[in-house]
Amino acid sequence: MLYKRNNPQLNQHGELIHLLSTEGLSKDILTHILDTAQGFVSVSDREVKKVPLLRGKSVFNLFFENSTRTRTTFDIAATRLSADVYTLDIARSSASKGETLLDTIANLSAMAADIFVVRHSESGAPYLIAQHVAPHVHVVNAGDGRHAHPTQALLDMYTIRHYKKDFANLTVAIVGDVLHSRVARSDIHALTTLGCAEVRVVGPKTLVPADMAQMGVRVFNTLEEGIQGCDVVIMLRLQNERMSGALLPSSQEYFESFGLTPEKLQRAKPDAIVMHPGPINRGVEIDSAVVDGQQSVILPQVTFGIAVRMAVMSIVAGNEA
């Protein structure tokens, strides 16, 4: 049980049974997910957009924190795998009436759940659930607190690989509110594991955690320096809902210093791609001309996200604890 003890995401054979974080996953596992997703991309183009891999399985979407885009893509992904999909209205559920998280999970497990897709404002909530479900039940983290958002990172990796083919020679800049971003941390773990040549974090000192250098990244506090010569620029949303205190003078001043405009983008390589996990604050972290420009791959990210989430659910459901 060596693998199980060291990494709760894996079974004793080193196979993925839960997706909780990109941290601790091997290059082989990450690549297997991306390769599997590649086979699902074409499903969207079929007349019948379904494959039978999860027929008879029940997927419960538990979004204790709002996210229309992520929830919708998980809904679509599970439906295309032919699963029975149940999206719990947390605001009207027993959880809002004082029922504990584990009691909620226990009751839903009694309804023959096979996969829980969990989004929660508390870091570690999906790990707690994974420790208390039956061996045949799988947990997929759809974002927990400031900790991790592994499926977003995986669809980012898929997008990068699709356009750039190989990670080995790439310089990738992650720009913006890194302090509050679970996407940034998940991206950094995935990029370094996949062999990216250089990962940069770019943002004001108040929004860049002190431990970033320890994660093997280069830190820049000016946008122009940070994206100079980059192959990939990942812009992060300014997360006002998670901020406390005066970390920024104003959104307008932030845009002047760290907002990506066509002029600033010229610092990156001519064939650089621009990404954003969404939702986008136009005119705050990124100019509309960049969002809608030729170097933007923001909409393909959303499309690839469905295939990546199909891959994750099909893989974990195919492995037993």
C-alpha positions in Angstrom: 0.0 0.0 0.0 3.0 2.3 -0.5 1.4 4.4 -3.2 -1.9 4.8 -1.3 -0.2 6.0 1.8 2.1 8.5 0.1 -0.5 9.9 -2.3 -4.3 9.5 -1.6 -5.0 10.0 -5.3 -3.5 6.7 -6.2 -4.2 3.1 -5.5 -1.7 0.5 -4.5 -0.7 0.0 -8.2 0.0 3.7 -8.7 -3.2 4.3 -10.7 -5.3 7.4 -10.4 -8.5 6.8 -8.4 -9.2 10.4 -7.3 -8.0 13.7 -8.9 -7.3 16.1 -6.0 -4.3 18.0 -7.1 -1.7 18.1 -9.9 1.0 18.1 -7.1 2.5 14.7 -6.6 1.3 13.3 -10.0 3.9 11.9 -12.2 4.7 13.0 -15.8 3.3 9.6 -17.0 0.0 10.1 -15.3 -0.4 13.7 -16.5 0.5 12.7 -20.1 -1.9 9.7 -19.9 -4.8 12.2 -19.0 -3.8 14.5 -21.9 -3.5 11.6 -24.3 -6.9 10.3 -23.3 -8.5 13.7 -23.6 -7.2 13.9 -27.2 -9.4 11.0 -28.1 -12.4 12.7 -26.7 -12.0 16.1 -28.5 -13.7 14.7 -31.6 -16.8 13.6 -29.7 -18.0 17.2 -29.8 -18.1 17.0 -33.6 -20.2 13.9 -33.8 -23.9 13.9 -34.6 -24.5 11.8 -31.4 -22.1 13.4 -28.8 -21.9 10.4 -26.5 -19.7 7.4 -25.7 -20.8 4.6 -23.3 -17.8 4.6 -20.9 -19.8 5.6 -17.8 -23.1 4.1 -18.7 -24.9 3.1 -15.4 -22.6 5.3 -13.3 -23.9 8.1 -11.1 -21.9 11.4 -11.0 -22.9 13.9 -8.3 -21.8 17.5 -8.8 -21.4 19.1 -5.4 -20.7 22.8 -5.9 -20.5 24.4 -2.4 -19.0 27.4 -4.2 -20.5 28.9 -7.4 -18.9 28.4 -10.8 -21.2 28.3 -13.8 -18.5 27.5 -16.3 -16.8 24.7 -14.4 -20.1 23.1 -13.3 -21.5 23.2 -16.8 -18.4 21.6 -18.4 -18.5 18.8 -15.8 -22.2 18.3 -16.5 -21.5 18.1 -20.3 -18.5 15.8 -19.8 -20.4 13.3 -17.6 -23.4 13.4 -19.9 -21.2 12.7 -23.0 -19.8 9.7 -21.1 -23.4 8.4 -20.7 -23.4 8.8 -16.9 -26.4 9.7 -14.8 -25.7 13.3 -13.6 -27.1 14.9 -10.5 -26.2 18.5 -9.6 -27.0 19.3 -6.0 -28.5 22.7 -5.2 -26.3 23.4 -2.2 -28.1 26.7 -1.3 -31.3 24.7 -0.8 -29.7 21.4 0.5 -29.3 20.1 4.0 -25.8 21.5 4.0 -27.2 25.0 4.2 -29.3 23.8 7.2 -26.3 22.8 9.3 -25.6 19.2 8.0 -21.9 18.4 8.1 -19.9 17.9 4.9 -19.3 14.2 5.7 -23.0 13.6 6.6 -24.0 15.1 3.2 -21.5 12.7 1.5 -22.7 9.7 3.5 -26.3 10.4 2.5 -25.4 10.8 -1.2 -23.2 7.7 -1.1 -26.3 5.8 0.1 -27.9 6.9 -3.1 -25.3 4.8 -5.0 -23.0 7.6 -6.1 -19.9 6.6 -8.1 -18.1 9.9 -8.6 -18.3 13.1 -6.6 -17.2 16.3 -8.4 -16.5 18.8 -5.5 -16.0 22.5 -5.5 -15.6 24.0 -2.0 -14.4 27.3 -0.5 -12.3 25.4 2.1 -8.9 24.1 1.1 -8.7 20.4 1.6 -12.4 19.6 1.5 -12.0 17.1 -1.5 -9.2 15.4 0.4 -11.4 14.9 3.4 -14.2 13.5 1.3 -11.8 11.1 -0.5 -10.6 9.7 2.9 -14.2 8.8 3.9 -15.8 7.4 0.7 -16.1 3.7 -0.1 -13.3 2.1 -2.3 -15.5 2.1 -5.4 -16.3 5.9 -5.1 -14.1 8.5 -6.8 -13.6 12.2 -6.0 -12.6 14.9 -8.5 -11.6 18.3 -7.2 -13.3 21.1 -9.1 -11.5 23.8 -7.0 -10.9 24.0 -3.3 -10.1 27.3 -1.5 -6.8 28.7 -2.6 -5.3 25.3 -2.8 -5.9 23.5 -6.2 -7.9 23.4 -9.4 -6.4 20.3 -11.1 -8.8 20.0 -14.0 -8.3 23.6 -15.0 -4.6 23.1 -14.9 -4.9 20.0 -17.0 -7.0 21.7 -19.7 -4.4 24.5 -19.6 -1.7 21.8 -20.2 -3.8 20.3 -23.0 -4.1 23.7 -24.7 -0.4 24.5 -24.4 0.5 21.0 -25.8 -2.0 21.4 -28.6 -0.5 24.7 -29.8 3.1 24.3 -28.8 3.5 20.4 -29.2 6.3 20.1 -26.6 7.0 21.6 -23.1 10.7 21.2 -23.1 11.7 24.5 -24.7 8.8 26.7 -23.5 8.9 29.8 -21.3 5.5 30.3 -19.6 4.4 33.4 -17.7 1.6 33.3 -15.2 0.4 36.8 -14.6 -1.8 38.5 -12.0 -3.4 37.6 -8.7 -1.2 34.5 -7.9 -1.8 34.9 -4.1 -5.5 33.9 -4.4 -5.2 31.6 -7.4 -5.6 27.9 -7.0 -5.2 27.7 -10.8 -1.7 29.2 -10.6 -0.5 26.6 -8.1 -1.9 23.7 -10.1 -0.5 25.1 -13.3 3.0 25.5 -11.7 3.0 21.9 -10.5 1.9 20.6 -13.9 4.3 22.7 -15.9 7.3 21.8 -13.9 6.4 18.1 -13.9 5.9 18.1 -17.7 9.4 19.5 -18.1 8.7 23.2 -19.0 12.0 25.0 -19.5 11.0 28.1 -17.5 8.0 29.1 -15.5 7.5 32.7 -14.4 5.2 34.3 -12.0 4.4 38.0 -12.7 2.4 40.3 -10.4 2.6 43.1 -7.8 4.4 42.1 -4.7 1.2 42.2 -2.7 -0.3 39.5 -4.9 2.7 37.1 -5.2 3.2 34.7 -2.3 6.6 34.6 -0.7 7.1 30.9 -1.4 6.9 31.1 -5.1 10.7 30.9 -5.7 10.7 27.6 -3.7 8.3 26.2 -6.3 11.0 26.5 -8.9 9.6 29.6 -10.7 11.1 33.0 -11.5 9.3 36.0 -9.9 8.8 39.3 -11.8 7.1 42.4 -10.4 6.7 44.1 -13.8 4.6 42.8 -16.7 7.0 44.0 -19.4 10.0 42.1 -17.9 7.9 39.1 -17.0 6.5 38.3 -20.4 9.6 39.2 -22.4 10.3 36.4 -24.8 7.6 34.1 -23.5 5.9 31.4 -25.5 2.8 31.3 -23.4 1.1 34.0 -21.3 -1.5 32.8 -18.8 -3.5 35.7 -17.4 -5.3 35.2 -14.1 -8.6 36.8 -12.9 -8.3 39.5 -10.3 -10.2 37.7 -7.5 -11.8 40.6 -5.6 -14.1 38.2 -3.7 -11.1 36.5 -2.0 -9.2 39.7 -1.2 -9.0 41.2 2.3 -7.5 44.7 2.9 -6.0 47.1 0.5 -3.8 44.8 -1.6 -4.4 47.0 -4.7 -4.9 50.7 -5.0 -7.6 50.3 -7.7 -8.5 48.1 -10.6 -7.7 50.9 -13.1 -4.2 51.3 -11.7 -3.8 47.5 -11.8 -4.7 47.5 -15.5 -2.2 50.2 -16.2 0.6 48.2 -14.6 -0.4 44.6 -15.2 -3.2 44.6 -17.7 -2.3 42.8 -21.0 -2.7 45.1 -24.0 -1.6 44.5 -27.6 1.3 46.8 -27.1 2.6 45.0 -24.0 2.0 41.6 -25.7 4.6 42.5 -28.3 7.2 41.8 -25.6 6.4 38.1 -25.8 7.3 36.0 -28.8 5.4 36.7 -32.1 3.7 33.3 -31.9 3.0 33.4 -28.2 -0.5 32.3 -27.1 -2.6 34.0 -24.5 -4.7 32.0 -22.1 -7.1 32.9 -19.3 -9.1 30.5 -17.0 -12.1 32.8 -16.9 -14.3 34.5 -16.2 -12.5 37.4 -17.8 -12.6 41.0 -16.4 -12.1 42.9 -19.7 -10.2 46.1 -19.1 -9.0 44.9 -15.7 -6.5 42.1 -16.3 -6.7 42.0 -20.1 -7.7 44.3 -22.9 -10.6 43.3 -25.2 -8.3 43.6 -28.2 -6.2 40.8 -26.8 -9.1 38.6 -25.7 -10.5 38.7 -29.2 -7.1 38.8 -31.0 -5.4 36.2 -33.1 -3.0 35.1 -30.2 -5.9 34.4 -27.8 -6.8 30.7 -27.3 -9.2 31.4 -24.5 -12.3 29.9 -26.2 -10.4 26.7 -27.3 -9.5 26.3 -23.6 -13.2 26.0 -22.8 -13.8 23.4 -25.6 -10.7 21.4 -24.5 -12.0 21.5 -20.9 -14.9 19.2 -21.7 -12.6 16.6 -23.2 -10.1 16.8 -20.3 -12.9 16.4 -17.7 -14.2 13.4 -19.7 -10.7 11.9 -19.6 -10.3 12.4 -15.9 -13.7 10.9 -15.0 -13.2 7.9 -17.4 -9.8 7.2 -15.9 -10.6 7.4 -12.2 -13.8 5.3 -12.7 -11.8 2.7 -14.5 -9.4 2.2 -11.6 -10.4 0.5 -8.3 -8.8 1.3 -4.9 
